[in-house]
Amino acid sequence: MRVELCRVRHAIIVDGHAHRLSDLSFRMLDLLVSRSPDPVSFADIEQVVWNAQVTRETIKQRVTMLRDNLELIGIEGSAIEAVRNHGYRTSLQIS
């Protein structure tokens, strides 16, 4: 499976098929991929994705939405994993 990110359309491309993500979900995925395999802290997620202070519950809800969207296009939601008391990371290999 070939997976790419299109920053212009805010889409994830899987085997040549583009799937648009919401702006927040795309920014979250782009951030996680750019730091992979390292975890991204809650503070960094707040700054990059929202550019504002948000609760951990808000971040958790966005990650759940992102995982659901990934599963709809054939990517395991477990590719986004929680790092206890730190943030999240991804194991996705995206070009």
LOMAR-643448 format. One line per 5 residues: their letters; for each residue z, y, x of C-alpha. Coordinates in pm, 1 decimal. Layout:
BEGIN
A) Z:Y:X ~ ...
This chain:
BEGIN
MRVEL) 0.0:0.0:0.0 ~ -106.1:334.8:145.1 ~ 116.9:626.2:46.1 ~ 52.1:994.6:120.9 ~ 194.3:1330.1:12.5
CRVRH) -30.6:1613.1:-104.4 ~ 160.7:1936.2:-50.6 ~ -107.2:2142.6:-224.3 ~ -88.2:1952.6:-555.3 ~ 275.3:1841.4:-522.2
AIIVD) 161.6:1485.2:-564.2 ~ 223.7:1146.1:-411.6 ~ -95.3:951.9:-352.4 ~ -72.4:573.5:-374.2 ~ -381.7:377.4:-274.6
GHAHR) -601.5:679.0:-349.3 ~ -448.3:762.6:-689.4 ~ -260.6:1094.0:-716.9 ~ 61.1:1115.3:-918.0 ~ 195.6:1466.4:-967.0
LSDLS) 569.4:1518.7:-934.9 ~ 777.1:1807.6:-1065.2 ~ 835.8:2079.1:-807.3 ~ 1200.1:1982.7:-751.5 ~ 1123.6:1611.9:-720.5
FRMLD) 837.2:1681.1:-481.5 ~ 1051.2:1907.8:-261.2 ~ 1323.8:1642.2:-256.9 ~ 1080.8:1367.0:-156.6 ~ 907.9:1586.8:101.7
LLVSR) 1243.9:1673.1:260.1 ~ 1362.1:1312.8:270.8 ~ 1031.9:1193.3:417.9 ~ 1027.1:1468.9:679.9 ~ 1369.1:1360.0:809.9
SPDPV) 1323.1:984.4:769.1 ~ 1487.1:759.8:875.9 ~ 1776.0:1004.3:922.7 ~ 1991.8:1095.3:623.9 ~ 1971.3:1444.5:473.5
SFADI) 2300.5:1613.9:391.6 ~ 2389.1:1747.4:49.2 ~ 2398.3:2099.2:197.6 ~ 2044.7:2066.4:335.9 ~ 1919.6:1929.7:4.3
EQVVW) 2075.8:2225.9:-179.3 ~ 1916.1:2473.9:59.1 ~ 1567.1:2325.9:78.5 ~ 1520.6:2191.9:-274.2 ~ 1701.6:2456.0:-481.8
NAQVT) 1767.0:2741.5:-237.6 ~ 2095.1:2776.2:-428.1 ~ 2430.2:2609.3:-460.7 ~ 2423.0:2310.5:-696.4 ~ 2666.6:2032.3:-770.4
RETIK) 2642.5:1683.5:-627.5 ~ 2594.9:1564.0:-982.8 ~ 2281.0:1780.7:-1010.3 ~ 2149.3:1630.8:-686.1 ~ 2231.5:1280.7:-810.0
QRVTM) 2043.1:1344.1:-1135.7 ~ 1736.7:1466.7:-945.2 ~ 1743.3:1159.2:-720.6 ~ 1761.8:936.5:-1029.8 ~ 1458.4:1115.6:-1175.4
LRDNL) 1271.3:1079.3:-845.6 ~ 1352.4:708.7:-825.2 ~ 1233.4:660.7:-1185.1 ~ 907.3:843.1:-1108.4 ~ 850.8:632.1:-797.4
ELIGI) 906.7:311.7:-992.3 ~ 651.7:420.6:-1253.6 ~ 386.6:440.2:-981.5 ~ 481.0:111.4:-817.7 ~ 724.4:216.1:-543.9
EGSAI) 1072.2:66.9:-545.7 ~ 1337.3:321.4:-641.8 ~ 1563.5:167.2:-378.9 ~ 1341.9:340.9:-121.4 ~ 1569.2:642.9:-183.0
EAVRN) 1920.0:545.7:-82.4 ~ 2254.6:721.2:-96.6 ~ 2450.5:777.3:222.9 ~ 2812.4:785.5:117.4 ~ 2978.8:1128.0:149.5
HGYRT) 2673.3:1268.0:327.4 ~ 2353.3:1275.2:118.9 ~ 2038.7:1064.7:90.5 ~ 1764.6:909.1:301.5 ~ 1439.0:728.7:242.4
SLQIS) 1278.0:424.8:394.2 ~ 933.1:522.0:263.1 ~ 654.7:524.9:518.0 ~ 433.5:814.8:412.5 ~ 145.8:969.2:600.4
